[in-house]
Amino acid sequence: MADREEKDRAEAGTASASEEKKYGVNTAKNVLIQGTILAAASIIAKVIGLIYRIPLYNILGDVGNSYYSTANEIYSIILMISSFSLPLAVSRLMSERIQKGEIRNANKVFLCSMRFAVISGGILALVTYAFAGLITKYVMNVEYAKFGLRVLAPVILIFAITGVFRGFFQGFSNMVPTAVSQVIEQVVNAIVSIWGAWVLMDYGRSIVAQGENELAAPGWGAAGATFGTVASVTVALLFMMYLYARFNRRFRHAVRKDQTAKRESSRYLYRVLILTIMPIILSTLVYNISNVLDQGIFNAILKSQNYTEKQYATIWGIYTGRFRVLMNVPLSLASSLGPAVVPSLTAAVAARDKASAVRTVHSSTRYTMIITIPCAFGMAALGGPIIRMLFHPSSGMPLSSGIMQAGAIVIILYALSTLTTAILQGLGRLREPLIHNAIALVVHVIALVIMLRYLNLNIYAVLYANAVFALVVCILNALSIRRFIFYQQEIRKTYLVPLLSSIVMAFGSYAIWYVLNIVFGNSVSTVIAILCGMVIYLVSMVAFHGITEEEMKKVPKGDVLVGLFRKMGLLR
């Protein structure tokens, strides 16, 4: 009897190994490749997001963009509570069981997670739809954002189900379905959002002409834009269901062959699922809730200072519709580097390879700063011309330029805080980012209230408070990283040389734009100034010895660059 059980376990183990090989659940190298695929998809999605937000901004205007942003921020927070963490939780729980050969238990994790998603997503979708008007009017002080929030309510349920399917494939270390679905989702979102905003903006204008409040037009326009999210997530769900249907035949065969004696109960799996989700929810929620708090506090204080809803909605629309849209492009580089850093660090920690962990932390931090610092300074120097080129605004240019200049430090600090949080997660320190974000959030809120109420800094208070938040996170994360791997980031090549090179680039690119603008106009001059700024930055980095010859050879056509700089006398 014992021999028979041993044989069954061996067969189950062999089947499991076969399934792992078939589905890609194997080496750490594979995990890194899959993480890179997901990062590339994220960057593509962000670029698509930037492109479609330009015409969308022009359709909605400043007030409409404020309503659109409000609806999306509230929806995002509710999504984090209900289902945003489901893909990660499902993938972790399934992966653990697949590695042990417990295919039947892995399938039960999927089924329990799907029931959990339907119940939690359905309840919160109904609650969101029912209380949308109260939330937008009394919490956010922008009543007409209620139309957009009501449109987004069903997406909470749809996204929850989609997240379980994504977690299912990620449990087999297969990030391709998630990556492809994200790109498809963003393409559909771009098309339907623009169409929906155009159609419902016209409808809003028609009811305003019949005597409705003038804010109804941008309110309905924002609702039309949010319909793009409904369509895109629905298409992503259908795509994931199609892949699951094709995959399920092989998976069901593996479930039937599973001879594992251990059978986990549904009650146990629900408890494990909730315990897995809660830390992720709290950490993500604390880090991202600052945007909603910012808008709620900003609107409430400006309302108490006798600003009208149209006035403070216009200011917030300029901030979110122009600056934050552009800010997300350089930040996407840092946020996309995280998925590649985490598995590499996890593997180094598991192997107790401190040298590899130190190299990963050093290189990822340095490359993030080399890219992010010049992006921030470039946006500060050419912020006004870039906004005129992309958005063609009829008003609000002085405020837009001021926000772009003041926001440069926010971009740098947020990029670094995002990366260092991913580093801590890769080192297995999941509690520290939650604690650090909570501390930073308290400091952030206090600073925001003081700067709004007593210093009257208006929208600049939001920028400076966000800089304070990210700075506190950076400091606390750096102290934790130093404590856990006894490492301190090198200063000169990581921070000082990119900073000095970026200052040179900022002055040079602005001077080029200023001269060319007289002859060629804004758009052509801005493009040329950006391209020249990139060259100035690269030359400055080499001249100040911020980039080595070996590092340049690693990039495409690096040998050509090395030869060119040698002829210029910048390399020996």
C-alpha positions as CSV (number, residue, x, y, z in Angstrom):
1,M,0.0,0.0,0.0
2,A,2.8,2.4,0.9
3,D,4.6,1.5,-2.4
4,R,1.4,2.3,-4.3
5,E,1.1,5.7,-2.6
6,E,4.7,6.4,-3.3
7,K,4.2,5.5,-7.0
8,D,1.1,7.7,-7.2
9,R,3.0,10.6,-5.7
10,A,5.9,10.0,-8.1
11,E,3.5,10.0,-11.1
12,A,1.8,13.1,-9.8
13,G,5.2,14.8,-9.4
14,T,6.2,13.8,-12.9
15,A,2.9,15.1,-14.3
16,S,3.4,18.3,-12.3
17,A,6.9,18.7,-13.7
18,S,5.5,18.1,-17.2
19,E,2.8,20.7,-16.7
20,E,5.3,23.2,-15.3
21,K,7.5,22.8,-18.3
22,K,4.5,23.0,-20.6
23,Y,3.1,26.1,-19.0
24,G,6.4,27.9,-18.3
25,V,6.6,27.5,-14.6
26,N,10.3,26.9,-14.2
27,T,13.4,29.0,-13.9
28,A,14.1,32.4,-12.4
29,K,15.3,33.4,-15.9
30,N,11.8,32.8,-17.3
31,V,10.3,34.9,-14.5
32,L,12.6,37.8,-15.5
33,I,11.7,37.5,-19.1
34,Q,8.0,37.5,-18.3
35,G,8.5,40.5,-16.1
36,T,10.2,42.3,-18.9
37,I,7.3,41.5,-21.2
38,L,4.8,43.0,-18.7
39,A,7.0,46.1,-18.3
40,A,7.2,46.6,-22.1
41,A,3.4,46.3,-22.4
42,S,3.0,48.8,-19.5
43,I,5.1,51.4,-21.4
44,I,3.2,50.9,-24.6
45,A,-0.1,51.3,-22.7
46,K,1.2,54.5,-21.1
47,V,2.2,56.0,-24.5
48,I,-1.2,55.1,-25.9
49,G,-2.7,56.8,-22.9
50,L,-0.8,60.0,-23.4
51,I,-1.7,60.1,-27.1
52,Y,-5.5,59.7,-26.6
53,R,-5.6,62.1,-23.6
54,I,-4.6,65.0,-25.9
55,P,-7.8,65.0,-28.0
56,L,-9.8,64.0,-25.0
57,Y,-8.5,67.0,-23.1
58,N,-9.5,69.3,-25.9
59,I,-13.0,67.9,-26.1
60,L,-13.7,68.0,-22.3
61,G,-11.9,71.2,-21.4
62,D,-10.5,72.0,-17.9
63,V,-13.7,71.4,-16.0
64,G,-14.6,68.2,-17.9
65,N,-11.1,66.9,-17.2
66,S,-11.5,67.6,-13.6
67,Y,-14.8,65.6,-13.5
68,Y,-13.2,62.8,-15.5
69,S,-10.2,62.7,-13.1
70,T,-12.5,62.7,-10.1
71,A,-14.6,59.8,-11.3
72,N,-11.5,57.8,-12.2
73,E,-9.7,58.5,-8.9
74,I,-12.8,57.4,-6.8
75,Y,-13.2,54.3,-9.1
76,S,-9.5,53.4,-8.7
77,I,-9.8,53.5,-4.9
78,I,-12.9,51.3,-4.8
79,L,-11.2,49.0,-7.3
80,M,-8.2,48.6,-5.0
81,I,-10.5,47.7,-2.1
82,S,-12.5,45.2,-4.2
83,S,-10.3,43.5,-6.7
84,F,-7.1,45.3,-7.7
85,S,-4.9,42.9,-5.7
86,L,-6.7,39.8,-7.0
87,P,-4.3,39.0,-9.9
88,L,-1.3,39.0,-7.6
89,A,-3.0,37.0,-4.8
90,V,-4.4,34.4,-7.2
91,S,-1.1,34.0,-9.0
92,R,0.8,33.5,-5.7
93,L,-1.7,31.0,-4.3
94,M,-1.9,29.0,-7.5
95,S,1.8,29.1,-8.1
96,E,2.5,27.6,-4.7
97,R,0.2,24.7,-5.4
98,I,1.4,24.1,-8.9
99,Q,5.0,23.9,-7.7
100,K,3.9,21.2,-5.2
101,G,2.0,19.3,-7.9
102,E,-1.3,20.1,-6.4
103,I,-3.1,20.9,-9.6
104,R,-6.6,20.1,-8.2
105,N,-6.1,22.5,-5.3
106,A,-4.7,25.2,-7.7
107,N,-7.9,24.8,-9.7
108,K,-10.0,25.2,-6.5
109,V,-8.1,28.4,-5.7
110,F,-9.2,29.7,-9.1
111,L,-12.8,28.8,-8.6
112,C,-13.0,30.2,-5.0
113,S,-11.3,33.4,-6.3
114,M,-13.9,33.8,-9.0
115,R,-16.7,33.4,-6.6
116,F,-15.0,36.0,-4.3
117,A,-14.6,38.4,-7.2
118,V,-18.2,38.1,-8.3
119,I,-19.6,38.7,-4.8
120,S,-17.2,41.5,-3.7
121,G,-17.1,43.2,-7.1
122,G,-20.9,43.0,-7.5
123,I,-21.6,44.4,-4.1
124,L,-19.2,47.4,-4.5
125,A,-20.4,48.0,-8.0
126,L,-24.0,48.4,-6.7
127,V,-22.9,50.6,-3.7
128,T,-20.8,52.8,-6.0
129,Y,-23.7,53.4,-8.4
130,A,-26.2,54.1,-5.6
131,F,-23.9,56.5,-3.7
132,A,-22.1,58.2,-6.6
133,G,-24.0,61.4,-6.3
134,L,-23.4,61.7,-2.5
135,I,-19.7,60.9,-2.9
136,T,-19.0,63.4,-5.6
137,K,-21.2,66.2,-4.1
138,Y,-20.4,66.0,-0.4
139,V,-17.0,64.4,-0.3
140,M,-15.3,65.7,-3.4
141,N,-17.3,68.9,-3.9
142,V,-17.8,68.3,-7.6
143,E,-21.4,67.2,-8.0
144,Y,-21.4,66.7,-11.8
145,A,-18.7,64.1,-11.6
146,K,-21.5,61.7,-10.6
147,F,-22.4,60.8,-14.2
148,G,-18.9,59.5,-14.9
149,L,-18.7,57.6,-11.6
150,R,-22.1,55.9,-12.3
151,V,-20.8,54.8,-15.7
152,L,-17.7,53.3,-14.1
153,A,-19.6,51.4,-11.4
154,P,-20.2,48.2,-13.5
155,V,-16.5,48.1,-14.4
156,I,-15.7,47.2,-10.7
157,L,-17.4,43.8,-11.2
158,I,-16.0,43.3,-14.8
159,F,-12.4,44.1,-13.7
160,A,-12.7,41.8,-10.7
161,I,-13.5,38.8,-12.9
162,T,-10.8,39.9,-15.4
163,G,-8.3,40.1,-12.6
164,V,-8.9,36.5,-11.6
165,F,-8.3,35.3,-15.1
166,R,-5.1,37.3,-15.2
167,G,-4.0,35.9,-11.9
168,F,-4.8,32.4,-13.2
169,F,-2.2,32.7,-16.1
170,Q,0.3,34.5,-13.9
171,G,0.1,31.5,-11.6
172,F,1.7,29.6,-14.4
173,S,4.4,32.3,-14.7
174,N,2.8,33.4,-18.0
175,M,2.6,37.2,-18.2
176,V,1.8,37.3,-22.0
177,P,-2.0,37.1,-21.7
178,T,-2.0,40.0,-19.1
179,A,0.4,42.0,-21.2
180,V,-1.5,41.6,-24.4
181,S,-4.9,42.2,-22.7
182,Q,-3.5,45.5,-21.2
183,V,-2.5,46.8,-24.6
184,I,-5.8,45.8,-26.2
185,E,-7.6,47.4,-23.3
186,Q,-5.8,50.7,-23.8
187,V,-6.4,50.8,-27.6
188,V,-10.1,50.2,-27.1
189,N,-10.2,52.7,-24.3
190,A,-8.6,55.4,-26.5
191,I,-11.1,54.9,-29.3
192,V,-14.3,54.6,-27.3
193,S,-13.3,57.4,-24.8
194,I,-12.9,60.0,-27.5
195,W,-16.1,58.9,-29.3
196,G,-18.1,58.8,-26.1
197,A,-16.8,62.2,-24.9
198,W,-17.7,63.8,-28.2
199,V,-21.2,62.4,-28.3
200,L,-22.2,63.0,-24.7
201,M,-20.5,66.5,-24.7
202,D,-22.9,67.4,-27.5
203,Y,-25.8,65.9,-25.5
204,G,-24.7,67.9,-22.4
205,R,-24.7,71.2,-24.4
206,S,-28.2,70.5,-25.7
207,I,-29.6,70.1,-22.2
208,V,-27.7,73.2,-21.0
209,A,-29.4,75.1,-23.9
210,Q,-32.7,73.9,-22.4
211,G,-31.9,75.6,-19.0
212,E,-29.7,73.0,-17.2
213,N,-26.7,74.1,-15.2
214,E,-23.7,74.9,-17.5
215,L,-21.6,72.4,-15.6
216,A,-23.9,69.6,-16.9
217,A,-22.1,69.7,-20.3
218,P,-18.6,68.8,-19.1
219,G,-20.2,66.4,-16.6
220,W,-21.9,64.4,-19.4
221,G,-18.7,64.7,-21.5
222,A,-16.7,63.1,-18.7
223,A,-19.3,60.3,-18.5
224,G,-18.9,59.6,-22.2
225,A,-15.1,59.4,-21.7
226,T,-15.4,57.0,-18.8
227,F,-17.5,54.7,-21.1
228,G,-14.2,53.9,-22.8
229,T,-13.1,52.2,-19.6
230,V,-16.3,50.1,-19.6
231,A,-15.8,49.0,-23.2
232,S,-12.0,48.3,-22.8
233,V,-12.3,46.2,-19.6
234,T,-15.2,44.3,-21.2
235,V,-13.0,43.5,-24.3
236,A,-10.1,42.5,-22.0
237,L,-12.4,40.1,-20.2
238,L,-13.7,38.5,-23.4
239,F,-10.1,38.1,-24.5
240,M,-9.0,36.4,-21.3
241,M,-12.1,34.2,-21.4
242,Y,-11.2,33.1,-24.9
243,L,-7.6,32.2,-23.8
244,Y,-8.9,30.4,-20.8
245,A,-11.3,28.3,-22.9
246,R,-8.4,27.3,-25.2
247,F,-6.1,26.5,-22.2
248,N,-8.8,24.8,-20.1
249,R,-8.8,21.5,-21.9
250,R,-5.2,20.8,-21.0
251,F,-5.6,22.2,-17.6
252,R,-8.7,20.0,-16.8
253,H,-6.8,17.0,-18.0
254,A,-4.0,17.8,-15.5
255,V,-6.7,18.3,-12.7
256,R,-8.2,14.8,-13.4
257,K,-4.7,13.2,-13.3
258,D,-3.8,14.8,-10.0
259,Q,-3.5,12.1,-7.4
260,T,-2.6,14.5,-4.5
261,A,-4.2,13.2,-1.3
262,K,-4.4,16.6,0.3
263,R,-7.7,18.4,-0.5
264,E,-8.1,22.0,0.7
265,S,-11.6,23.1,1.7
266,S,-13.3,26.2,0.3
267,R,-13.4,27.8,3.7
268,Y,-9.7,27.4,4.2
269,L,-9.0,28.9,0.7
270,Y,-11.3,31.9,1.3
271,R,-9.4,32.6,4.5
272,V,-6.0,32.3,2.8
273,L,-7.2,34.5,-0.1
274,I,-8.3,37.2,2.3
275,L,-5.2,37.1,4.4
276,T,-3.1,37.3,1.2
277,I,-5.1,40.2,-0.3
278,M,-5.2,42.4,2.8
279,P,-1.5,43.5,3.1
280,I,-1.4,44.2,-0.7
281,I,-4.6,46.2,-0.5
282,L,-3.4,48.3,2.4
283,S,0.0,49.0,0.9
284,T,-1.4,49.9,-2.5
285,L,-4.3,51.9,-1.0
286,V,-2.1,54.0,1.3
287,Y,0.3,54.8,-1.6
288,N,-2.5,55.8,-4.1
289,I,-5.1,57.3,-1.9
290,S,-3.2,60.6,-1.7
291,N,-4.6,61.7,-5.0
292,V,-8.2,61.4,-3.8
293,L,-7.3,63.1,-0.5
294,D,-5.6,65.9,-2.4
295,Q,-8.6,66.7,-4.5
296,G,-11.0,66.4,-1.6
297,I,-9.0,68.7,0.6
298,F,-8.1,71.1,-2.2
299,N,-11.8,71.5,-3.2
300,A,-13.0,71.8,0.3
301,I,-10.5,74.5,1.3
302,L,-10.9,76.5,-1.9
303,K,-14.7,76.3,-1.5
304,S,-14.3,77.7,2.0
305,Q,-12.2,80.5,0.5
306,N,-15.2,81.5,-1.7
307,Y,-14.1,79.8,-4.9
308,T,-16.9,78.5,-7.1
309,E,-17.1,74.9,-8.2
310,K,-16.2,75.9,-11.8
311,Q,-13.1,77.8,-10.6
312,Y,-11.5,75.1,-8.5
313,A,-12.6,72.4,-11.0
314,T,-10.8,74.4,-13.7
315,I,-7.6,74.6,-11.7
316,W,-7.7,70.9,-10.9
317,G,-8.5,70.1,-14.5
318,I,-5.3,71.9,-15.6
319,Y,-3.3,70.0,-13.0
320,T,-4.6,66.6,-13.9
321,G,-5.3,67.0,-17.6
322,R,-2.0,68.5,-18.5
323,F,0.7,68.0,-15.9
324,R,-0.2,64.6,-14.5
325,V,-0.8,63.2,-18.0
326,L,2.7,64.3,-19.0
327,M,4.2,63.3,-15.7
328,N,3.1,59.7,-16.2
329,V,5.4,59.2,-19.1
330,P,8.7,59.4,-17.3
331,L,7.2,57.7,-14.2
332,S,6.1,54.7,-16.3
333,L,9.8,54.0,-16.8
334,A,10.4,53.6,-13.1
335,S,7.1,51.8,-12.5
336,S,7.9,49.4,-15.3
337,L,11.4,48.7,-14.0
338,G,9.8,47.3,-10.8
339,P,8.4,44.1,-12.2
340,A,11.9,43.3,-13.7
341,V,13.7,44.2,-10.4
342,V,11.5,42.2,-8.1
343,P,12.1,38.7,-9.5
344,S,15.8,39.4,-9.8
345,L,16.1,40.5,-6.2
346,T,13.9,37.6,-5.0
347,A,16.2,35.1,-6.7
348,A,19.2,36.8,-5.2
349,V,17.7,36.7,-1.7
350,A,16.7,33.0,-2.1
351,A,20.2,32.2,-3.1
352,R,21.7,34.4,-0.4
353,D,23.7,36.2,-3.1
354,K,24.2,39.6,-1.5
355,A,26.6,40.7,-4.3
356,S,23.9,40.2,-6.9
357,A,21.3,42.0,-4.8
358,V,23.6,45.0,-4.4
359,R,24.4,45.1,-8.1
360,T,20.7,45.0,-8.9
361,V,19.8,47.8,-6.5
362,H,22.7,49.9,-7.7
363,S,22.1,49.6,-11.4
364,S,18.3,50.0,-11.2
365,T,18.5,53.1,-9.1
366,R,21.2,54.6,-11.2
367,Y,19.5,54.0,-14.5
368,T,16.2,55.3,-13.1
369,M,17.9,58.6,-12.1
370,I,19.8,58.9,-15.4
371,I,16.5,58.8,-17.3
372,T,14.1,60.5,-14.9
373,I,16.2,63.6,-13.9
374,P,16.6,64.9,-17.4
375,C,13.0,64.2,-18.2
376,A,11.9,66.3,-15.2
377,F,14.3,69.2,-16.1
378,G,13.3,69.0,-19.7
379,M,9.6,69.3,-18.8
380,A,10.4,72.2,-16.5
381,A,12.4,74.1,-19.2
382,L,10.0,73.4,-22.1
383,G,6.8,72.8,-20.1
384,G,4.9,75.8,-21.7
385,P,6.0,75.0,-25.3
386,I,5.2,71.3,-24.8
387,I,1.7,72.1,-23.5
388,R,1.0,74.5,-26.3
389,M,2.2,72.0,-28.9
390,L,0.1,69.1,-27.5
391,F,-3.0,70.6,-26.1
392,H,-3.4,74.0,-27.8
393,P,-5.1,75.5,-24.8
394,S,-7.1,78.7,-25.1
395,S,-6.4,79.7,-21.4
396,G,-4.5,78.8,-18.3
397,M,-1.0,78.9,-19.9
398,P,0.8,80.8,-17.1
399,L,-0.6,78.3,-14.5
400,S,0.3,75.3,-16.7
401,S,3.9,76.5,-17.1
402,G,4.2,77.2,-13.4
403,I,2.9,73.7,-12.5
404,M,5.3,72.1,-15.0
405,Q,8.3,73.9,-13.4
406,A,7.3,73.3,-9.8
407,G,6.4,69.7,-10.6
408,A,9.9,68.7,-11.8
409,I,11.0,67.6,-8.3
410,V,7.8,65.6,-7.9
411,I,8.6,63.5,-10.9
412,I,12.1,62.7,-9.7
413,L,11.1,61.8,-6.1
414,Y,8.1,59.8,-7.2
415,A,10.2,57.7,-9.6
416,L,12.7,57.0,-6.8
417,S,10.0,56.2,-4.3
418,T,8.3,53.8,-6.7
419,L,11.5,52.0,-7.5
420,T,12.7,51.7,-3.9
421,T,9.3,50.3,-2.9
422,A,9.7,47.6,-5.5
423,I,13.2,46.9,-4.3
424,L,12.0,46.3,-0.7
425,Q,9.2,44.0,-2.0
426,G,11.9,42.1,-4.0
427,L,13.9,41.8,-0.8
428,G,10.9,40.2,0.8
429,R,10.2,43.2,3.1
430,L,6.4,43.6,2.4
431,R,5.6,45.3,5.7
432,E,8.1,48.2,5.5
433,P,6.6,49.9,2.4
434,L,3.2,49.9,4.1
435,I,4.5,51.5,7.2
436,H,6.6,54.1,5.2
437,N,3.7,55.0,3.0
438,A,1.4,55.5,6.0
439,I,3.9,57.8,7.8
440,A,4.4,59.7,4.6
441,L,0.7,60.1,4.0
442,V,0.2,61.6,7.5
443,V,3.0,64.1,6.9
444,H,1.6,64.8,3.4
445,V,-1.9,65.7,4.6
446,I,-0.6,68.0,7.3
447,A,1.7,69.8,4.9
448,L,-1.1,70.1,2.3
449,V,-3.6,71.7,4.8
450,I,-1.0,74.1,6.1
451,M,0.1,75.2,2.6
452,L,-3.5,75.6,1.4
453,R,-5.1,77.2,4.4
454,Y,-2.3,79.3,5.8
455,L,0.2,79.9,3.0
456,N,-2.5,80.2,0.2
457,L,-0.3,78.3,-2.3
458,N,-3.4,77.0,-4.2
459,I,-2.5,74.2,-6.6
460,Y,1.2,74.6,-5.8
461,A,0.4,73.3,-2.3
462,V,-0.6,70.0,-3.9
463,L,2.7,69.7,-5.8
464,Y,4.8,70.6,-2.8
465,A,2.8,68.2,-0.5
466,N,3.3,65.4,-3.1
467,A,7.0,66.1,-3.1
468,V,7.0,65.9,0.7
469,F,5.2,62.5,0.5
470,A,7.6,61.0,-2.0
471,L,10.7,62.4,-0.1
472,V,9.6,60.8,3.1
473,V,9.1,57.5,1.4
474,C,12.5,57.7,-0.4
475,I,14.3,58.4,2.9
476,L,12.6,55.7,4.9
477,N,13.0,53.2,2.0
478,A,16.7,54.0,1.7
479,L,17.2,53.5,5.4
480,S,15.5,50.1,5.2
481,I,17.4,49.0,2.2
482,R,20.7,50.0,3.9
483,R,19.7,48.1,7.0
484,F,18.7,44.9,5.2
485,I,21.6,44.5,2.7
486,F,24.1,47.0,4.3
487,Y,24.1,49.1,1.1
488,Q,24.2,52.8,0.4
489,Q,23.7,54.2,-3.1
490,E,26.7,55.8,-4.8
491,I,26.1,59.6,-5.0
492,R,28.2,61.1,-7.8
493,K,27.3,59.1,-10.9
494,T,23.7,58.4,-9.7
495,Y,22.6,61.8,-8.6
496,L,25.2,64.7,-9.0
497,V,26.3,64.1,-12.6
498,P,22.8,63.6,-14.0
499,L,21.7,66.7,-12.1
500,L,24.5,68.8,-13.4
501,S,24.0,67.5,-17.0
502,S,20.3,68.1,-16.8
503,I,20.8,71.7,-15.8
504,V,23.1,72.3,-18.8
505,M,20.5,70.5,-21.0
506,A,17.6,72.6,-19.6
507,F,19.3,76.0,-20.3
508,G,20.6,74.8,-23.7
509,S,17.3,73.4,-24.9
510,Y,15.3,76.4,-23.8
511,A,17.8,78.8,-25.6
512,I,17.4,76.7,-28.8
513,W,13.6,76.9,-28.6
514,Y,13.7,80.6,-27.8
515,V,15.8,81.4,-30.9
516,L,14.0,79.0,-33.3
517,N,10.5,80.0,-32.1
518,I,11.0,83.4,-33.7
519,V,11.4,81.8,-37.2
520,F,9.7,78.4,-37.1
521,G,6.9,78.8,-34.6
522,N,6.3,76.8,-31.4
523,S,5.7,73.2,-32.5
524,V,8.7,72.8,-34.8
525,S,11.0,74.7,-32.4
526,T,9.8,72.5,-29.5
527,V,10.6,69.2,-31.3
528,I,14.0,70.4,-32.4
529,A,14.7,71.7,-28.9
530,I,13.8,68.4,-27.3
531,L,16.0,66.4,-29.7
532,C,18.9,68.9,-29.2
533,G,18.4,68.6,-25.4
534,M,18.8,64.9,-25.6
535,V,22.2,65.3,-27.4
536,I,23.3,68.0,-25.0
537,Y,22.5,65.7,-22.0
538,L,24.3,62.8,-23.5
539,V,27.4,64.8,-24.3
540,S,27.4,66.4,-20.8
541,M,27.1,63.0,-19.1
542,V,30.1,61.8,-21.0
543,A,32.1,65.0,-20.4
544,F,31.4,64.9,-16.7
545,H,32.3,61.1,-16.6
546,G,28.8,60.1,-15.7
547,I,28.7,57.3,-18.3
548,T,31.5,54.8,-18.8
549,E,32.6,53.4,-22.2
550,E,31.5,49.9,-21.1
551,E,28.0,51.2,-20.3
552,M,27.7,52.9,-23.7
553,K,28.7,49.8,-25.5
554,K,25.7,48.0,-24.0
555,V,23.2,50.2,-25.8
556,P,22.3,49.8,-29.5
557,K,25.0,51.4,-31.8
558,G,27.0,51.9,-28.6
559,D,30.3,51.3,-30.5
560,V,29.4,54.1,-32.9
561,L,28.8,56.5,-30.0
562,V,32.1,55.5,-28.4
563,G,34.0,56.2,-31.6
564,L,32.3,59.6,-32.0
565,F,33.1,60.7,-28.4
566,R,36.7,59.6,-28.8
567,K,37.0,61.8,-31.9
568,M,35.5,64.7,-29.8
569,G,38.1,64.1,-27.2
570,L,35.6,63.2,-24.5
571,L,36.8,59.6,-24.2
572,R,40.4,58.5,-24.0
